[in-house]
Amino acid sequence: MKRYTAYAIGEILLVVIGILIALELGDLKQERTERHLEKEYLERLVIDLENDLSITEFIERTLVSKEENLIKVRSYIEDPSIVLDDSVMLTLKRSYILGAELPNARLTGTFQELISTGNLRLIRNKDLRNNIVNFYSAWEHNNNRIREFQTEYITLLLQIVDRFNFFESEPFYKEKPLKEVLIQLQIENEFHRYYIEEINYMEFTKRIIERNKSLVKSTIDSIQQELIRLN
């Protein structure tokens, strides 16, 4: 009887040990899967953020061009010898670029997936996880501030540009100075006001884009450092 009892206990212990080993192996497999996913998500985030960096650098270059053309517009107003021709019209168009909307070709799929699936938890570095969330929140907040600062400069200029380009007959202001045209259209005061506002909008946008660029670069660096640590 004692021998049978000992045998039964031994069988039970073997079963328990087998279950524990299976659970341990399952945990190890789950751990490997999650670590693989963590690295994959971080690598994808770097790709998305490098795209954001490219966008900020494109906007920076475009703002340089915008500033140069806004300065030219000022000279057109002040110099009556400069008349509306194709070259001047091109400058006017370039002066209102980015006035309606910033380029928005961002890749946010990875971050959205992390949020919607709950897989953000797979990024074990809590500080990095918070930095990533804060980056996407800050970027959106900054871009919303830019939208709120947009002016009516582009709307006013389109009154001139569209007519100049699409009227079948010769526009009444062709080869006339810009100031004279503004007076004839009765928008001189509005133009001066919106022009100043557009200058301020451009300067404000430059500061925000510089901030976005700094944010994205620091976030990329943080993720890359974590990837090095994980490898």
C-alpha positions as CSV (number, residue, x, y, z in Angstrom):
1,M,0.0,0.0,0.0
2,K,2.8,2.4,0.9
3,R,4.6,1.5,-2.3
4,Y,1.4,2.3,-4.3
5,T,1.0,5.6,-2.5
6,A,4.6,6.6,-3.2
7,Y,4.2,5.6,-6.8
8,A,1.0,7.7,-7.1
9,I,2.6,10.6,-5.6
10,G,5.5,10.3,-8.0
11,E,3.2,10.2,-10.9
12,I,1.4,13.3,-9.7
13,L,4.8,15.1,-9.2
14,L,5.8,14.2,-12.7
15,V,2.5,15.6,-14.1
16,V,2.9,18.8,-12.1
17,I,6.5,19.2,-13.2
18,G,5.5,18.6,-16.8
19,I,2.8,21.2,-16.6
20,L,5.3,23.7,-15.0
21,I,7.8,23.1,-17.7
22,A,5.1,23.5,-20.4
23,L,4.0,26.8,-18.8
24,E,7.6,28.0,-18.6
25,L,8.2,27.1,-22.2
26,G,5.0,28.9,-23.2
27,D,6.1,32.0,-21.2
28,L,9.5,31.9,-22.9
29,K,7.9,31.7,-26.3
30,Q,5.5,34.5,-25.5
31,E,8.4,36.6,-24.2
32,R,10.4,36.0,-27.4
33,T,7.3,36.9,-29.5
34,E,6.8,40.1,-27.6
35,R,10.4,41.1,-27.7
36,H,10.4,40.6,-31.5
37,L,7.3,42.7,-31.8
38,E,8.8,45.4,-29.6
39,K,11.8,45.8,-31.9
40,E,9.7,45.6,-35.0
41,Y,7.4,48.4,-33.7
42,L,10.4,50.6,-32.7
43,E,12.0,50.1,-36.2
44,R,8.7,51.0,-37.9
45,L,8.4,54.1,-35.7
46,V,11.9,55.2,-36.7
47,I,10.8,55.0,-40.4
48,D,7.6,57.0,-39.7
49,L,9.5,59.6,-37.7
50,E,12.2,60.0,-40.4
51,N,9.4,60.8,-42.8
52,D,8.2,63.5,-40.3
53,L,11.7,64.8,-40.3
54,S,11.7,65.1,-44.1
55,I,8.4,66.9,-43.9
56,T,9.8,69.5,-41.5
57,E,12.9,70.0,-43.6
58,F,10.7,70.5,-46.7
59,I,8.6,73.1,-44.9
60,E,11.7,74.9,-43.7
61,R,13.0,75.2,-47.2
62,T,9.6,76.3,-48.4
63,L,9.4,79.0,-45.7
64,V,12.7,80.4,-46.8
65,S,11.3,80.8,-50.3
66,K,8.1,82.3,-48.9
67,E,10.0,84.9,-46.9
68,E,12.1,85.9,-50.0
69,N,8.9,86.3,-52.0
70,L,7.1,88.3,-49.3
71,I,10.0,90.7,-49.3
72,K,9.6,91.1,-53.0
73,V,5.9,91.8,-52.7
74,R,6.7,94.6,-50.4
75,S,9.0,96.2,-53.0
76,Y,6.2,95.8,-55.6
77,I,3.9,97.8,-53.4
78,E,6.4,100.6,-52.8
79,D,7.9,100.8,-56.3
80,P,5.4,102.1,-58.9
81,S,7.7,101.2,-61.8
82,I,7.1,97.5,-61.2
83,V,4.0,96.4,-63.0
84,L,2.0,93.2,-62.9
85,D,3.5,90.7,-65.4
86,D,4.1,86.9,-65.3
87,S,7.2,87.3,-63.2
88,V,5.4,89.4,-60.6
89,M,2.4,87.1,-60.6
90,L,4.7,84.1,-59.9
91,T,6.2,86.0,-57.0
92,L,2.7,86.7,-55.6
93,K,1.8,83.0,-55.8
94,R,5.0,81.9,-54.1
95,S,4.4,84.5,-51.3
96,Y,1.2,82.7,-50.2
97,I,2.5,79.2,-50.4
98,L,1.8,77.3,-47.1
99,G,-0.8,79.9,-46.4
100,A,-3.8,77.5,-46.6
101,E,-2.4,74.3,-45.3
102,L,0.9,72.6,-44.4
103,P,1.9,69.4,-46.2
104,N,0.3,66.5,-44.3
105,A,1.9,63.3,-45.7
106,R,2.7,61.9,-42.3
107,L,3.0,58.2,-41.6
108,T,1.1,57.6,-38.3
109,G,0.0,54.0,-38.9
110,T,2.5,52.4,-36.5
111,F,1.5,54.7,-33.6
112,Q,-2.2,54.3,-34.3
113,E,-1.7,50.5,-34.3
114,L,0.1,50.6,-31.0
115,I,-2.7,52.6,-29.5
116,S,-5.7,50.7,-31.0
117,T,-4.3,47.2,-30.2
118,G,-2.9,48.1,-26.8
119,N,0.5,47.0,-28.0
120,L,2.1,50.2,-26.7
121,R,2.7,48.1,-23.5
122,L,5.2,46.0,-25.5
123,I,7.6,49.0,-25.3
124,R,9.0,48.2,-21.9
125,N,11.0,51.4,-21.5
126,K,8.5,53.5,-19.7
127,D,10.3,56.8,-20.4
128,L,10.6,56.0,-24.1
129,R,6.9,55.0,-24.2
130,N,5.9,58.3,-22.7
131,N,8.2,60.2,-25.0
132,I,6.6,58.6,-28.0
133,V,3.1,59.4,-26.9
134,N,4.1,63.0,-25.9
135,F,5.7,63.5,-29.3
136,Y,2.6,62.6,-31.3
137,S,0.5,64.7,-29.0
138,A,2.8,67.7,-29.2
139,W,3.2,67.5,-33.0
140,E,-0.6,67.6,-33.5
141,H,-1.0,70.4,-30.9
142,N,1.7,72.5,-32.7
143,N,0.2,72.0,-36.1
144,N,-3.2,73.0,-34.8
145,R,-1.7,76.2,-33.5
146,I,-0.3,77.0,-37.0
147,R,-3.8,76.4,-38.5
148,E,-5.3,78.8,-36.0
149,F,-2.7,81.5,-37.0
150,Q,-3.5,81.4,-40.7
151,T,-4.6,84.6,-42.4
152,E,-6.8,85.8,-45.2
153,Y,-3.7,86.9,-47.3
154,I,-4.1,84.0,-49.7
155,T,-7.8,84.7,-50.2
156,L,-7.2,88.3,-51.0
157,L,-4.3,87.5,-53.4
158,L,-6.4,85.0,-55.3
159,Q,-8.7,87.8,-56.3
160,I,-5.8,89.1,-58.4
161,V,-4.1,85.9,-59.4
162,D,-7.2,84.1,-60.6
163,R,-8.4,87.0,-62.6
164,F,-5.0,87.5,-64.1
165,N,-4.7,83.9,-65.2
166,F,-8.2,83.0,-66.3
167,F,-10.0,86.0,-67.8
168,E,-10.3,85.6,-71.5
169,S,-10.0,89.3,-72.1
170,E,-7.1,91.3,-71.0
171,P,-7.4,92.1,-67.2
172,F,-7.9,95.9,-66.7
173,Y,-4.8,95.9,-64.4
174,K,-2.3,94.1,-66.7
175,E,1.0,96.1,-66.8
176,K,-0.2,98.3,-63.9
177,P,1.6,98.7,-60.6
178,L,0.4,96.5,-57.8
179,K,-0.6,99.4,-55.6
180,E,-2.8,100.9,-58.4
181,V,-4.5,97.5,-58.8
182,L,-5.2,97.2,-55.1
183,I,-6.7,100.7,-55.1
184,Q,-8.9,99.9,-58.1
185,L,-10.1,96.7,-56.5
186,Q,-10.7,98.6,-53.2
187,I,-8.6,96.2,-51.2
188,E,-5.6,98.3,-50.5
189,N,-6.1,98.5,-46.7
190,E,-7.1,94.9,-46.4
191,F,-4.0,93.9,-48.4
192,H,-1.6,95.8,-46.2
193,R,-3.2,94.4,-43.0
194,Y,-3.2,90.8,-44.3
195,Y,0.3,91.2,-45.6
196,I,1.6,92.1,-42.1
197,E,-0.4,89.2,-40.7
198,E,1.1,86.8,-43.2
199,I,4.6,88.0,-42.2
200,N,3.7,87.2,-38.6
201,Y,2.2,83.9,-39.6
202,M,5.4,82.9,-41.4
203,E,7.6,83.8,-38.4
204,F,5.3,81.9,-36.1
205,T,5.3,78.9,-38.4
206,K,9.1,78.9,-38.6
207,R,9.3,78.8,-34.8
208,I,6.8,75.9,-34.5
209,I,8.5,73.9,-37.3
210,E,11.8,74.3,-35.6
211,R,10.2,73.0,-32.5
212,N,8.7,70.0,-34.4
213,K,12.1,69.3,-35.9
214,S,13.8,69.3,-32.5
215,L,11.1,67.0,-31.1
216,V,11.2,64.5,-34.0
217,K,15.0,64.3,-33.9
218,S,15.2,63.7,-30.2
219,T,12.5,61.0,-30.4
220,I,14.3,59.2,-33.2
221,D,17.5,59.3,-31.2
222,S,15.8,57.9,-28.1
223,I,14.3,55.0,-30.1
224,Q,17.6,54.2,-31.8
225,Q,19.3,54.1,-28.5
226,E,16.7,51.7,-27.2
227,L,17.2,49.5,-30.3
228,I,20.9,49.4,-29.7
229,R,20.3,48.4,-26.1
230,L,17.9,45.6,-27.2
231,N,20.3,44.1,-29.8
